[in-house]
Amino acid sequence: MDTQQNPEWQRQKINIIIERIGWYLTFALVPCGQPYFGLLFLIISKLASLFGREKQEQNLSSVPRLAKRTSQLFIFLLVYMYINSFFSKQPLDSLLISLAFSLVFYFYFFGSQRLAFYDREFLKTCFFLFTGGGFLVSVVTLIRYLSLSLSRAALFGGPNSLGTLIIMYTGVSLGFLLAKGKPYSYFVLLFLPASVCALLATQSRGAWLGFAGMLVILILFNYKKKIILIFLVILLLAAGLLMINPTLNERFLSIFSLEKGGNMTRIHIWQASLNMIKDKPLQGVGLGVFPDVYPE
């Protein structure tokens, strides 16, 4: 009996290792916008479990009602996304993008939700990797920006994409470190300045505004005098860099200027979005084909 179960146990053990490698790679590489390696391991692990003899069923009754409703909402949105693809002018493209989003939601949203309720210690380790990966991205961004004398900092994509990633991993990492408390919260003193300097180096005006909004929300959820003091010091650092650097200063002052092409482009996108809502308020135009349908 033991000899018959031993190969099956070995397969399950290997599958668990592959799945954990997938989650480690996902959390470590998401800050630089490269989740594909982790997703590959997670897909391999899932396919292997489908062919396994024993299926581990988890008790979903312990999941809070809010989590269940959130999952139901996302499932509804995914189904609605597929329905919209059939009304698209390019249905094949929309369906393929919808399939990609479904994979992302299935493994990352629902998968991480399962980790949060059934393997929290492992999830904490993943968040430490996420925080370390974010800090490393900020440091590498600054090193490349200064050593290569770049006009705008970029890493694995354009400056605006990097700015969006900085907002994402900074907000999540700060919330995690503050929730963990001492001594982990002290790392905020290194993490936040690195993120702010890297964000300024991108010169992405939209990312600057988004970062400020993220900090305001973070303060509202973590209202403590020490935290507010730390954030104020960091904001003073950012303000000082904006004032002493002519390029950053000019870039900041142009945020609300309509004479800049980037700002007018955003307004045109908003106008096209309103036109789409008027034309097709329910079915939309399909995922990923908005620029082709509304080129203006």
GUZALO-11732 format. One record per residue (C-alpha): x negated, y negated, z negated. Coordinates in Angstrom, 2 decimals. Example, Ala and Ser with C-alpha at 12.3 -4.5 7.8 and 13.67 -1.06 7.14 Angstrom:
2
+---------+---------+---------+
:       u :       v :       w :
+---------+---------+---------+
:  -12.30 :    4.50 :   -7.80 :
:  -13.67 :    1.06 :   -7.14 :
+---------+---------+---------+
This chain:
296
+---------+---------+---------+
:       u :       v :       w :
+---------+---------+---------+
:    0.00 :    0.00 :    0.00 :
:   -2.77 :   -2.42 :   -0.93 :
:   -4.70 :   -1.60 :    2.22 :
:   -1.62 :   -2.35 :    4.33 :
:   -0.96 :   -5.68 :    2.64 :
:   -4.61 :   -6.75 :    2.58 :
:   -4.84 :   -7.71 :    6.31 :
:   -1.59 :   -9.68 :    5.99 :
:   -2.94 :  -11.46 :    2.91 :
:   -6.14 :  -12.30 :    4.75 :
:   -4.14 :  -13.79 :    7.63 :
:   -2.10 :  -15.89 :    5.23 :
:   -5.25 :  -17.08 :    3.50 :
:   -6.85 :  -18.09 :    6.80 :
:   -3.63 :  -19.84 :    7.79 :
:   -3.62 :  -21.83 :    4.55 :
:   -7.24 :  -22.88 :    5.15 :
:   -6.42 :  -24.01 :    8.70 :
:   -3.43 :  -25.99 :    7.45 :
:   -5.47 :  -27.71 :    4.75 :
:   -8.20 :  -28.60 :    7.23 :
:   -5.48 :  -30.13 :    9.38 :
:   -4.20 :  -32.27 :    6.53 :
:   -7.73 :  -33.28 :    5.49 :
:   -8.55 :  -34.38 :    9.04 :
:   -5.23 :  -36.17 :    9.37 :
:   -5.60 :  -38.28 :    6.25 :
:   -9.29 :  -38.96 :    6.85 :
:   -8.92 :  -39.99 :   10.52 :
:   -5.56 :  -41.79 :   10.55 :
:   -7.20 :  -45.06 :    9.36 :
:   -9.19 :  -45.16 :   12.61 :
:   -6.17 :  -44.23 :   14.70 :
:   -7.31 :  -40.69 :   15.52 :
:   -4.74 :  -38.23 :   14.09 :
:   -5.00 :  -35.77 :   16.98 :
:   -7.65 :  -33.46 :   15.51 :
:   -5.62 :  -32.93 :   12.36 :
:   -2.44 :  -32.45 :   14.36 :
:   -4.14 :  -29.73 :   16.42 :
:   -5.00 :  -27.73 :   13.29 :
:   -1.48 :  -28.19 :   11.90 :
:    0.07 :  -26.93 :   15.13 :
:   -2.24 :  -23.89 :   15.11 :
:   -1.30 :  -23.17 :   11.50 :
:    2.41 :  -23.48 :   12.25 :
:    2.20 :  -21.19 :   15.27 :
:    0.30 :  -18.63 :   13.22 :
:    2.94 :  -18.70 :   10.48 :
:    5.72 :  -18.13 :   13.02 :
:    4.17 :  -14.78 :   13.93 :
:    3.51 :  -13.79 :   10.32 :
:    5.51 :  -11.01 :    8.74 :
:    6.31 :  -12.84 :    5.54 :
:    7.92 :  -16.26 :    5.55 :
:    7.65 :  -18.39 :    2.46 :
:   10.99 :  -20.07 :    1.79 :
:   10.89 :  -23.17 :   -0.36 :
:   13.69 :  -24.12 :   -2.70 :
:   15.07 :  -27.36 :   -1.27 :
:   17.51 :  -27.82 :   -4.16 :
:   14.79 :  -29.57 :   -6.19 :
:   14.34 :  -32.27 :   -3.54 :
:   15.90 :  -35.59 :   -4.66 :
:   19.03 :  -36.77 :   -2.89 :
:   17.26 :  -39.83 :   -1.47 :
:   14.64 :  -37.63 :    0.21 :
:   17.35 :  -35.42 :    1.71 :
:   19.24 :  -38.41 :    3.06 :
:   16.06 :  -39.90 :    4.48 :
:   15.30 :  -36.63 :    6.26 :
:   18.83 :  -36.51 :    7.66 :
:   18.48 :  -40.09 :    8.90 :
:   15.23 :  -39.30 :   10.70 :
:   16.73 :  -36.18 :   12.25 :
:   19.65 :  -38.26 :   13.53 :
:   17.24 :  -40.82 :   14.99 :
:   15.24 :  -38.09 :   16.73 :
:   18.39 :  -36.59 :   18.27 :
:   19.58 :  -40.04 :   19.33 :
:   16.17 :  -40.66 :   20.89 :
:   16.56 :  -37.59 :   23.11 :
:   20.08 :  -38.64 :   24.11 :
:   18.80 :  -42.09 :   25.12 :
:   16.18 :  -40.46 :   27.34 :
:   18.88 :  -39.08 :   29.64 :
:   20.14 :  -42.63 :   30.30 :
:   16.65 :  -43.90 :   31.11 :
:   15.52 :  -44.89 :   34.59 :
:   12.51 :  -42.65 :   33.98 :
:   14.01 :  -39.72 :   32.02 :
:   10.99 :  -37.43 :   32.32 :
:    8.63 :  -40.00 :   30.82 :
:   11.07 :  -40.77 :   28.01 :
:   11.58 :  -37.09 :   27.23 :
:    7.84 :  -36.43 :   27.05 :
:    7.29 :  -39.37 :   24.72 :
:   10.27 :  -38.24 :   22.63 :
:    8.69 :  -34.79 :   22.35 :
:    5.43 :  -36.36 :   21.14 :
:    7.31 :  -38.39 :   18.52 :
:    9.15 :  -35.27 :   17.40 :
:    5.85 :  -33.48 :   16.76 :
:    4.55 :  -36.46 :   14.80 :
:    7.70 :  -36.68 :   12.69 :
:    7.88 :  -32.95 :   12.09 :
:    4.31 :  -32.49 :   10.92 :
:    3.56 :  -35.84 :    9.31 :
:    6.83 :  -37.04 :    7.81 :
:    8.51 :  -33.77 :    6.91 :
:    5.19 :  -32.03 :    6.23 :
:    3.91 :  -34.71 :    3.87 :
:    7.32 :  -34.77 :    2.19 :
:    6.95 :  -31.07 :    1.43 :
:    3.48 :  -31.71 :    0.02 :
:    4.84 :  -34.47 :   -2.21 :
:    7.27 :  -32.06 :   -3.88 :
:    5.36 :  -28.77 :   -3.83 :
:    1.63 :  -29.56 :   -3.83 :
:    1.07 :  -32.99 :   -5.33 :
:   -2.50 :  -32.37 :   -6.44 :
:   -3.50 :  -31.49 :   -2.90 :
:   -1.68 :  -34.59 :   -1.64 :
:   -3.64 :  -36.74 :   -4.11 :
:   -6.88 :  -35.36 :   -2.69 :
:   -5.65 :  -36.23 :    0.80 :
:   -4.91 :  -39.79 :   -0.29 :
:   -8.44 :  -40.12 :   -1.66 :
:   -9.70 :  -39.10 :    1.79 :
:   -7.32 :  -41.63 :    3.34 :
:   -8.65 :  -44.40 :    1.10 :
:  -12.26 :  -43.46 :    1.79 :
:  -11.57 :  -43.31 :    5.51 :
:  -10.01 :  -46.77 :    5.43 :
:  -12.93 :  -48.26 :    3.54 :
:  -15.37 :  -46.65 :    5.99 :
:  -13.43 :  -48.09 :    8.96 :
:  -13.66 :  -51.60 :    7.47 :
:  -17.39 :  -51.27 :    6.83 :
:  -18.14 :  -49.84 :   10.29 :
:  -16.02 :  -52.57 :   11.87 :
:  -18.02 :  -55.28 :   10.13 :
:  -21.36 :  -53.65 :   10.98 :
:  -20.44 :  -53.42 :   14.68 :
:  -19.06 :  -56.95 :   14.70 :
:  -22.20 :  -58.48 :   13.17 :
:  -24.88 :  -56.30 :   14.77 :
:  -23.44 :  -56.42 :   18.30 :
:  -22.36 :  -60.08 :   18.08 :
:  -18.87 :  -59.21 :   19.31 :
:  -16.40 :  -61.99 :   20.03 :
:  -13.64 :  -59.96 :   18.33 :
:  -13.99 :  -56.80 :   16.27 :
:  -12.59 :  -53.61 :   17.80 :
:  -12.83 :  -49.90 :   17.05 :
:  -11.26 :  -47.06 :   19.09 :
:   -8.99 :  -49.60 :   20.80 :
:   -8.31 :  -53.32 :   20.99 :
:   -8.53 :  -55.92 :   18.20 :
:   -4.75 :  -56.04 :   17.75 :
:   -4.55 :  -52.27 :   17.33 :
:   -7.35 :  -52.37 :   14.77 :
:   -5.57 :  -55.16 :   12.90 :
:   -2.43 :  -53.03 :   12.70 :
:   -4.42 :  -50.09 :   11.34 :
:   -6.07 :  -52.31 :    8.71 :
:   -2.65 :  -53.47 :    7.48 :
:   -1.44 :  -49.88 :    7.30 :
:   -4.35 :  -48.26 :    5.47 :
:   -4.94 :  -51.25 :    3.19 :
:   -1.34 :  -51.36 :    1.97 :
:   -1.11 :  -47.60 :    1.38 :
:   -4.56 :  -47.37 :   -0.23 :
:   -4.01 :  -50.33 :   -2.55 :
:   -0.68 :  -48.91 :   -3.68 :
:   -2.30 :  -45.53 :   -4.32 :
:   -5.27 :  -46.94 :   -6.25 :
:   -3.10 :  -49.21 :   -8.38 :
:   -0.74 :  -46.34 :   -9.15 :
:   -3.66 :  -44.12 :  -10.22 :
:   -4.86 :  -46.75 :  -12.69 :
:   -8.33 :  -46.91 :  -14.22 :
:  -11.02 :  -46.14 :  -13.18 :
:   -9.73 :  -45.78 :   -9.60 :
:   -8.10 :  -49.22 :   -9.58 :
:  -11.56 :  -50.82 :   -9.89 :
:  -12.28 :  -49.69 :   -6.33 :
:   -9.78 :  -52.35 :   -5.21 :
:  -12.52 :  -54.92 :   -5.89 :
:  -14.58 :  -53.37 :   -3.07 :
:  -11.82 :  -52.10 :   -0.83 :
:   -9.77 :  -55.28 :   -0.49 :
:  -12.63 :  -57.69 :    0.41 :
:  -13.89 :  -55.23 :    3.05 :
:  -10.39 :  -55.00 :    4.55 :
:   -9.92 :  -58.78 :    4.55 :
:  -13.28 :  -59.43 :    6.22 :
:  -12.64 :  -56.73 :    8.84 :
:   -9.19 :  -58.17 :    9.49 :
:  -10.59 :  -61.66 :    9.97 :
:  -13.17 :  -60.27 :   12.39 :
:  -10.39 :  -58.90 :   14.62 :
:   -9.05 :  -62.46 :   15.05 :
:   -5.60 :  -60.94 :   15.51 :
:   -3.17 :  -63.67 :   14.47 :
:   -0.23 :  -61.29 :   14.30 :
:   -2.23 :  -58.97 :   12.04 :
:   -3.14 :  -61.90 :    9.78 :
:    0.54 :  -62.72 :    9.27 :
:    1.41 :  -59.06 :    8.79 :
:   -1.36 :  -58.63 :    6.23 :
:   -0.11 :  -61.63 :    4.23 :
:    3.41 :  -60.20 :    4.24 :
:    2.10 :  -56.81 :    3.13 :
:    0.30 :  -58.38 :    0.16 :
:    3.44 :  -60.27 :   -0.88 :
:    5.48 :  -57.04 :   -0.88 :
:    2.71 :  -55.22 :   -2.74 :
:    2.66 :  -57.91 :   -5.43 :
:    6.44 :  -57.67 :   -5.84 :
:    6.18 :  -53.93 :   -6.45 :
:    3.12 :  -54.25 :   -8.73 :
:    3.80 :  -57.44 :  -10.66 :
:    0.89 :  -57.74 :  -13.08 :
:   -1.17 :  -60.81 :  -13.91 :
:   -4.49 :  -59.06 :  -13.27 :
:   -3.36 :  -57.82 :   -9.88 :
:   -2.11 :  -61.26 :   -8.86 :
:   -5.42 :  -62.77 :   -9.98 :
:   -7.38 :  -60.29 :   -7.86 :
:   -5.22 :  -61.02 :   -4.83 :
:   -5.60 :  -64.78 :   -5.32 :
:   -9.39 :  -64.45 :   -5.45 :
:   -9.36 :  -62.42 :   -2.24 :
:   -7.08 :  -64.96 :   -0.55 :
:   -9.43 :  -67.76 :   -1.60 :
:  -12.29 :  -65.78 :   -0.04 :
:  -10.33 :  -65.45 :    3.18 :
:   -9.41 :  -69.14 :    3.15 :
:  -13.06 :  -70.07 :    2.63 :
:  -14.15 :  -67.97 :    5.59 :
:  -11.45 :  -69.55 :    7.74 :
:  -12.60 :  -73.04 :    6.80 :
:  -16.35 :  -72.60 :    7.29 :
:  -16.07 :  -70.63 :   10.55 :
:  -14.96 :  -72.89 :   13.44 :
:  -13.80 :  -69.98 :   15.60 :
:  -11.65 :  -68.46 :   12.86 :
:  -10.35 :  -71.89 :   11.89 :
:   -9.24 :  -72.67 :   15.43 :
:   -7.71 :  -69.24 :   15.78 :
:   -5.73 :  -69.67 :   12.57 :
:   -4.41 :  -73.11 :   13.50 :
:   -3.16 :  -71.75 :   16.83 :
:   -0.84 :  -69.21 :   15.19 :
:    2.25 :  -71.37 :   15.65 :
:    1.15 :  -73.07 :   18.87 :
:    3.26 :  -72.35 :   21.96 :
:    0.46 :  -73.53 :   24.21 :
:   -1.40 :  -70.25 :   23.70 :
:   -0.60 :  -67.47 :   26.15 :
:   -0.38 :  -64.79 :   23.48 :
:    2.38 :  -66.60 :   21.59 :
:    4.42 :  -67.18 :   24.76 :
:    4.06 :  -63.50 :   25.63 :
:    5.65 :  -62.56 :   22.31 :
:    8.55 :  -64.93 :   22.94 :
:    9.09 :  -63.40 :   26.38 :
:    9.13 :  -59.93 :   24.82 :
:   11.73 :  -61.05 :   22.28 :
:   13.87 :  -62.56 :   25.03 :
:   13.63 :  -59.36 :   27.07 :
:   14.60 :  -57.36 :   23.97 :
:   17.72 :  -59.49 :   23.51 :
:   18.59 :  -58.96 :   27.17 :
:   18.24 :  -55.20 :   26.71 :
:   20.56 :  -55.28 :   23.70 :
:   23.15 :  -57.18 :   25.74 :
:   22.85 :  -54.87 :   28.75 :
:   22.71 :  -51.52 :   26.93 :
:   23.56 :  -51.97 :   23.24 :
:   24.03 :  -48.26 :   22.49 :
:   21.95 :  -46.08 :   24.81 :
:   19.02 :  -48.44 :   25.41 :
:   16.62 :  -47.83 :   28.28 :
:   14.73 :  -44.82 :   26.94 :
:   11.56 :  -44.51 :   24.93 :
:    8.38 :  -45.91 :   26.48 :
:    9.86 :  -47.46 :   29.65 :
:   10.80 :  -50.89 :   28.30 :
:    7.99 :  -52.76 :   30.19 :
:    9.04 :  -51.17 :   33.49 :
:   12.73 :  -51.99 :   33.11 :
:   12.12 :  -55.54 :   31.86 :
:    8.85 :  -56.65 :   33.48 :
:    9.55 :  -60.29 :   32.66 :
+---------+---------+---------+
